[in-house]
Amino acid sequence: MKHISIILLAWLSIFNQTGQDLYVCKNAKISLFSSAPIEDIKASSSTGTSVYNTSTGELAFSVAIRSFQFEKALMQEHFNDDYMESDKFPKATFKGKVNEHPDLSKDGSYPVTVTGDFSVHGVSQTRTINGNLKVNNGVVTMTSEFMVKCGDHHIEIPKIVFHNIAESIKINVSATYTPYKNNSSK
């Protein structure tokens, strides 16, 4: 929990706002799915953190790689040690901008795109990712589904298990935001 607070504080200082336009999420749900001929691989985490600045569109996400939970302990071990090298590359991050400017004072569902740097396994790529922003009674939720190619992030799949793991992994993200309250300004 202390690690999450440090990340959020760092992002909030980068955004450098009074807090009225900032929204935070401390429990973003992120799942991954790989469909392969021999076995499907599924994992999820509910410890992603995110900050969204509605006035500038800036958006940042972070998730600890080791926070992903698998059905099989051996899969989780291989994921962290053999493929993701979690000790060397402990987190995946995204830092970019929401290209549209939805009116958060009105309930509705808004298709959005975000453009920024997506970093996994020590490799950063500029990506534009489609998503949806939903406002319901003042609650802001962002969701997205996108594909990540293992090769794009230098994640090597040994030939011996090539039929067990797909070359592309489907990622689903869901984050529910609350307004940031800056207690130090009181």
N, C-alpha and C positions, 0 to 999 in steps of 0.2 A: 504494500500500500504506500509506503514511503517513496518507492521508486516512481509510482504513478504520480504522486503529488509533486515530485521534483520535475518530471516531464511537463506536467500542466503549468507549473510556475514558470518554467523556461519558455514555453510557448506563449503564455500570457504576456511575459515581458517583451517577447519579440513583437507581438501584436500591438503593444504599447497604446492601449486604449483605456478610457475611464471605466469600461465594463458594460456600458449600456448597450453596446452592439455585439458583445461577445456571448457566445453560447458554448457550453462545455459538455462533454460526455465522458464519463469515467468507466463505462461498462459496455463499450461497443461489442457487438457480437460479430465474429468473423469466422466463416467456415470455409473449408477447402474440400474439394471432391475430385478424385481422379478415377475415371472409368477405364479399366483395362480388361483384356480378354480373360485373364485368370482371376483377378480379384479387384473389387472396388475399394478405394481408400477414402475414408472420411475422417475429418478432424474438425474440432471447433474450439474457439476461445471466446470468453465473454469478459475479457479484461483489456480490450483495446481502449485507448484514450484518444480524444479528438477535441479540437478547438475550431470554432467557426466564427469568423468576424463578418457579420451581415452587412456592414457598411462598405467594406473593401472586397468582400468575396473570398478572402483568404481562408484556407482550410488546411488543417494539419491532422494527421493520424499517426498513431504508433501502436504496435502490438509486439509483445515479447514472443519470440518464436517458441520458447519452452512452455508457453501457456496453452498451446494447442494440445487438446486431449483426444486420444484415439481409443477405439474399442479394444484394440490389442496392444498390450504393453510393448511387445517386440516391435511393432510398427512404429510406435512412438519413439523407441530407442533408436531405430534406424533413421527415422526422420531427423531427429536432433543430431545424432553423431555422424552418420554417413552422408546424408544429403545436404542438410541445412547448415551443418557445422555451427550449431547454436552457441557454443562457447566463444567462437571467433566472431560470429555475426549474430548478436543476441536479439536484434529486433528488425522488423520490417516497418518502413515509414513511407508516408506520402506528405508532400508539402506543395500546395498549389493554390489555385483559385477556381471558384465557381464562376463559370462564364456568364450565366444569367443572373438576374437580380429579382428573384421572386419577392412579392409583397407578403412578408410574414405576419402582417396584421389581418390578413384574410385567410380563412380556412380554404384548403384546396390541396390538390396534388399537382406538382410542377415538375415536368421533365427537366433535368439539368445535365450539363457536362462540366467536368472539372479537368483542368489541365495543370500538370505539375510534374514534379520529380518523384517517381516511385522507386524506392530502394529496397532490395531484397538480396541477401547473400553477398553484401558488399558491392553490388552492381546497381547503379542508379540509371534510370531511363526516364525520358520525358514521355508522358502518356496523356492521352485524353480519354477519360473514362465516363461512360454514360451512367446516369443514376436518376433517382427520383427524390424530390424533397416534398414532404407532406406536412401540412400545418393543420392541426385539429385542436380547437379550443386553446390555442396558444402553445401547444406542444409541437416542437419541431423534430421531425424524424427524417433521416436520410438513409436510402438504401441503394445498393448497387450490386450488379453481378457482372463479372468480367473474367477474362482468361489470362493466365500468365504462362508463358512458355518457359520451361525449365532451362533450356539452352540460352535464352536471353539473359539469364542471371547466373550463368556458369554453374548451374546445378547439374552435376553429372549423374546420369543413370547408367550403372554398369550393365553391360550386355547380358549378363546372366539373369538379371531381373527385368529386362526390357519389356517383357510381356506382362509384368505385374504393375508397372507404373506408366501412366500416359505421359506423353511429351508436354501436354498442356494441362494445367490445373485450373478448375473452375473455382473462383473466389466469390463468396457472398458476404456483403457487409451490411449491417444494420446498426445505426446509431441514433439514440434518442437524446436530445440536447435539453439542457436547462440553462436559463440566463445566468451568466457569471455575476456574482455579487462580490464586489471589491470591498471587503470589510475594513481595509486600511484607510479608506477615504472618509470614514465617519468621524 
